[in-house]
């Protein structure tokens, strides 16, 4: 008895159902982009590229799923058991086997081609738009082996993203070489729309991971290494994310946030931040000068009580004192801890004197030598620099050292 057959209307209905399911799954994947695919709400090209690539591959997967599942259902219905039927022994189907092998290979080739086409949009940043912020040539925070991908014209707003337990610090690059006066913020990064923003991602303590889903992929923040990424937001708004690397007990509260505003609003915000820094520096300078005057008077009073110091055996040499110190009295060499271009020293235990003493008065240099814990540079700890120079150096030696530093840094 011949095997039972399925009427053609039933067969056509099954094939139509397979095509219908595949057609519905592909647009459904786009509608569920925030659930089954990465978000890309900011309009930044790299995030859009990641999402569209994900959805394309997901769509191919839906077609394969519908095709394989539909074929399985059709086979079950077509060759279902029926009373009195005699099974036909089948020993393979060359056309079918060749077909699914070639089809799978072509699908892999198609996915590979689409992926490589999309990689350019994901990896390489475009120029800022005409209505974006006018930025200078990119200023990098790091000179390590990895290099950032830059727009064709080399112009972007570079921001240093520094992961710290448990907060993100954002420092905005400017055109000078003094990073101590750069605009910075904690918690929320403010950026202009339609402007290419390049990020230098680092960590201060342990490994963190920078990730704001709507602005692109994750990038690890690793101590001692700099990673790079970029985004270009077209829609104003606030885009939130979180550290994606377990970094300690405060990991859950390490929130990342980017606020995109118009270029005009960004310039106003940046100017206000810069003005606040300058005002704080003036306030600190006034406090410092008052402290310097007080210390100078206290020093004069102490010297008056102690009487005139013994004259040195030879004229004081400021450079020699800086490089070698005065071992006989316990005055350590300044060059063993500080970098100074004039003296050829490059130690990094203390701050770079070419930077921190630039523009400072001789009185301030003298006060910071005598009372180092009252004038601590940002980023350095107290009780590191010896506080015995008032007793280990004579007045002439101290004045010679101060004069040498003043002339070496300020060219006086």
C-alpha positions in Angstrom: 0.0 0.0 0.0 1.5 3.4 -0.9 2.4 5.9 1.8 -0.3 8.5 2.5 0.1 11.9 1.0 -0.9 15.3 2.3 -3.3 17.3 0.1 -1.8 20.2 -1.8 -3.9 22.8 0.0 -2.6 21.6 3.4 1.0 21.7 2.1 0.5 25.2 0.8 -1.0 26.4 4.0 2.1 25.1 6.0 4.5 26.8 3.6 2.6 30.1 3.9 2.6 29.8 7.7 6.4 29.5 7.7 6.9 32.5 5.5 4.4 34.5 7.6 6.2 33.7 10.8 9.6 34.7 9.4 8.1 38.0 8.0 6.6 38.8 11.4 9.7 37.9 13.5 12.1 40.3 11.7 10.1 43.5 12.3 9.2 42.3 15.8 12.9 42.2 16.6 13.2 45.9 15.7 10.2 46.7 17.9 11.7 44.9 20.8 15.1 46.5 20.3 15.4 47.6 24.0 14.6 44.1 25.2 16.3 41.7 22.7 18.9 44.1 21.3 21.3 46.9 22.6 19.8 50.3 23.1 20.7 53.3 20.9 18.5 56.1 21.9 21.1 58.9 21.6 21.5 58.6 17.8 25.2 58.1 18.1 26.5 56.3 15.0 28.5 53.6 16.8 25.6 52.6 19.0 23.3 52.6 16.0 25.7 50.4 14.1 25.9 47.9 17.0 22.2 47.7 17.2 21.5 47.4 13.5 24.2 44.7 13.2 22.7 42.8 16.1 19.2 43.1 14.6 20.3 41.9 11.2 22.0 38.8 12.7 19.0 38.3 14.9 16.7 38.5 11.8 18.8 35.9 10.0 18.5 33.7 13.1 14.7 34.2 13.1 14.5 33.1 9.4 16.6 30.0 10.2 14.5 29.2 13.2 11.3 29.6 11.3 12.6 27.6 8.4 14.0 24.7 10.4 11.0 24.7 12.8 8.5 25.0 9.9 10.2 22.2 7.9 10.1 20.0 11.0 6.4 20.6 11.5 5.7 20.1 7.8 7.6 16.8 7.9 5.7 15.6 10.9 2.4 16.4 9.2 3.4 15.2 5.8 4.8 11.9 7.0 2.7 11.2 10.0 1.7 7.7 10.8 -1.5 6.5 9.2 -3.4 3.2 9.6 -2.3 0.5 7.2 0.6 2.6 5.7 3.9 0.9 4.9 6.9 3.0 5.8 9.3 3.7 2.9 13.0 3.2 3.6 14.9 6.3 2.7 18.7 6.3 2.5 19.5 10.0 2.3 18.7 12.8 -0.1 21.7 14.3 -1.9 20.0 17.4 -3.0 18.6 18.1 0.5 22.0 17.5 2.2 23.9 19.6 -0.3 21.2 22.3 -0.1 21.4 22.8 3.7 25.2 22.7 3.7 25.5 25.3 1.0 22.7 27.4 2.6 24.5 27.4 6.0 27.8 28.4 4.3 26.2 31.2 2.4 24.5 32.5 5.6 27.8 32.6 7.4 29.4 34.5 4.4 26.5 36.9 4.4 26.8 37.6 8.2 30.6 38.1 7.8 30.2 40.6 5.0 27.5 42.5 6.9 29.7 42.6 10.0 32.8 43.9 8.3 30.7 46.6 6.5 29.3 47.7 9.9 32.6 47.7 11.7 33.7 50.9 10.1 30.6 52.7 11.4 31.2 51.2 14.9 35.0 51.7 15.2 35.8 54.9 13.3 34.3 58.2 14.5 33.0 60.8 12.0 33.7 64.5 12.1 31.5 66.7 14.3 28.5 68.2 12.5 28.5 71.7 11.3 26.1 72.7 14.1 28.3 70.9 16.7 30.9 72.4 19.0 34.1 73.7 17.3 36.9 71.7 18.9 40.7 72.0 18.6 43.0 69.2 17.5 42.6 66.2 19.7 44.5 66.6 23.0 45.4 63.1 24.5 45.7 62.4 28.2 47.9 59.3 27.6 51.0 58.5 25.6 50.7 54.7 26.0 50.9 52.1 23.2 47.1 52.2 22.4 46.0 55.1 20.3 42.5 56.6 20.0 40.5 56.4 16.8 40.1 60.0 15.6 37.7 61.7 13.1 39.2 62.3 9.7 39.9 66.0 10.6 41.6 65.0 13.9 39.2 67.2 15.9 37.2 65.9 18.9 36.3 66.8 22.5 38.6 64.5 24.5 37.4 63.6 28.0 39.4 61.5 30.5 37.1 58.9 32.2 38.7 57.8 35.4 37.1 54.9 37.4 37.5 55.2 41.2 35.9 53.3 44.0 33.0 54.1 43.6 32.5 57.1 41.3 33.4 58.2 37.7 35.6 61.3 37.3 35.5 63.2 34.0 38.3 65.6 33.1 38.1 67.8 30.0 41.3 68.2 28.0 42.3 71.7 27.2 45.2 73.2 25.1 47.7 73.9 28.0 50.1 71.4 29.6 48.8 72.0 33.2 46.2 69.3 34.0 45.7 70.8 37.5 43.4 73.6 36.1 41.3 71.4 33.8 37.5 71.4 34.1 36.2 68.2 35.7 33.0 66.7 37.1 32.0 63.7 39.1 29.1 61.4 38.4 27.7 63.1 35.4 29.5 64.0 32.2 28.2 67.0 30.2 28.7 67.0 26.5 27.5 69.0 23.4 25.2 67.5 20.9 26.3 66.8 17.3 30.0 66.8 18.5 32.4 63.8 18.3 33.5 63.0 21.8 36.5 60.8 22.3 37.0 59.1 25.7 40.3 58.0 27.3 39.2 55.4 29.9 41.4 54.5 32.9 41.1 53.3 36.5 42.7 54.7 39.6 42.5 51.6 41.9 40.8 48.4 40.6 39.3 47.3 37.3 36.0 49.0 36.4 34.0 48.9 33.2 32.5 52.0 31.5 29.1 51.2 29.9 26.2 53.4 28.9 24.1 51.1 26.6 22.6 53.9 24.5 26.0 55.3 23.6 27.9 52.1 22.5 29.7 49.1 23.8 31.4 48.4 27.1 35.1 49.3 27.7 37.2 48.2 30.6 38.9 50.7 32.8 42.2 49.1 33.8 44.8 50.6 36.2 48.0 51.4 34.3 46.3 51.1 30.8 44.2 53.4 28.7 41.2 52.3 26.6 39.5 54.4 24.0 36.0 54.8 22.6 33.8 57.6 21.2 30.3 58.7 20.7 28.4 61.5 18.9 25.0 62.2 20.4 22.4 63.9 18.2 19.5 64.0 20.7 19.7 66.1 23.9 18.9 64.2 27.0 20.4 62.2 29.9 21.8 58.8 29.2 22.4 56.5 32.2 24.6 53.5 32.7 26.6 51.7 35.4 30.0 50.2 36.1 29.8 46.7 34.4 32.7 45.1 36.3 32.3 43.9 39.9 34.7 46.4 41.6 33.9 46.1 45.3 31.1 46.5 47.8 30.0 49.9 46.3 29.8 48.5 42.8 26.0 48.8 42.6 26.0 52.5 43.3 28.7 53.4 40.8 26.4 55.1 38.3 27.5 56.6 35.0 25.6 59.4 33.4 26.0 61.6 30.3 24.0 64.8 29.8 23.8 66.0 26.2 23.0 69.7 25.8 23.3 72.1 22.9 26.8 73.5 22.1 25.7 76.9 23.4 24.6 75.4 26.7 27.7 73.4 26.9 29.9 76.5 26.4 28.0 78.2 29.2 28.4 75.2 31.5 32.1 74.9 30.7 32.7 78.7 31.2 31.0 78.5 34.6 33.1 75.5 35.7 36.3 77.3 34.6 35.3 80.5 36.4 34.7 78.5 39.6 38.1 76.9 39.3 39.8 80.3 38.8 37.8 81.8 41.7 38.9 78.9 43.9 42.5 79.4 42.8 42.4 83.1 43.7 40.9 82.3 47.1 43.5 79.7 47.8 46.2 82.1 46.6 45.0 84.8 49.0 44.9 82.3 51.8 48.4 81.1 50.8 49.8 84.6 50.7 48.4 85.4 54.1 50.0 82.3 55.4 53.3 83.1 53.7 53.4 86.5 55.3 52.6 85.0 58.7 55.3 82.3 58.3 57.9 84.9 57.1 57.2 87.0 60.2 57.4 84.0 62.4 60.7 83.0 60.8 62.1 86.5 61.3 61.0 86.5 64.9 62.6 83.0 65.4 65.9 84.1 63.7 66.0 87.3 65.8 65.7 85.3 69.0 68.3 82.7 67.8 70.8 85.4 66.7 72.6 85.6 63.4 73.5 82.2 61.8 77.0 81.1 61.4 78.5 82.1 58.1 79.1 79.2 55.7 82.6 78.2 54.9 82.0 78.9 51.2 79.3 80.8 49.3 76.0 79.0 49.1 75.3 77.2 45.8 71.6 76.8 45.2 71.9 74.3 42.4 74.3 72.1 44.5 72.0 72.2 47.4 69.1 71.2 45.1 71.0 68.3 43.5 73.1 67.0 46.5 71.6 68.5 49.6 73.7 69.3 52.7 74.5 65.9 54.2 76.4 67.4 57.1 73.2 69.1 58.5 70.6 66.6 57.3 69.2 68.7 54.5 68.1 66.1 51.8 68.6 66.8 48.1 65.4 68.3 46.5 66.2 66.6 43.2 65.8 63.1 44.7 62.0 63.7 44.9 61.2 66.5 42.4 61.6 66.9 38.7 63.3 70.1 37.5 64.3 70.6 33.9 67.1 73.0 34.7 68.8 70.5 37.1 68.2 67.5 34.9 66.2 65.6 37.6 63.0 63.6 36.8 61.9 62.1 40.1 58.2 61.8 40.7 57.8 61.4 44.5 56.9 65.0 44.7 55.2 67.4 42.2 57.0 68.6 39.1 58.5 72.0 40.1 58.5 73.3 36.5 54.7 73.1 36.8 53.8 73.9 40.4 56.3 76.8 40.8 55.5 78.4 37.5 54.5 82.0 38.2 54.9 81.8 41.9 56.8 84.4 43.9 60.2 83.8 45.7 58.4 84.3 49.0 55.9 81.5 48.2 58.8 79.2 47.1 60.5 79.9 50.4 57.4 79.3 52.4 56.6 76.0 50.7 60.1 74.9 51.4 59.9 75.7 55.1 56.3 74.6 55.7 55.6 71.9 53.1 52.5 70.5 54.9 50.7 73.8 54.6 51.0 74.0 50.9 50.4 70.5 49.5 50.0 70.2 45.7 46.9 68.4 44.5 47.4 64.7 44.2 50.2 64.4 46.7 50.1 63.4 50.4 51.2 65.2 53.5 54.3 64.3 55.6 56.3 63.2 52.6 58.6 66.3 52.2 61.0 66.9 55.1 60.1 69.9 57.3 63.6 70.5 58.7 65.0 72.9 56.1 64.6 75.9 58.5 67.2 74.2 60.8 69.3 72.2 58.4 70.0 75.2 56.1 71.4 78.5 57.0 69.7 81.7 55.9 72.2 82.2 53.1 71.8 78.6 51.9 68.0 78.8 52.0 68.1 82.1 50.0 70.5 80.6 47.5 68.2 77.6 47.0 65.1 79.8 46.6 66.8 82.1 44.1 68.0 79.1 42.1 64.5 77.6 41.9 63.0 81.0 41.0 65.4 81.6 38.2 65.2 78.0 36.9 61.4 78.0 36.7 60.5 81.7 36.1 63.7 82.8 34.3 64.3 85.7 36.7 
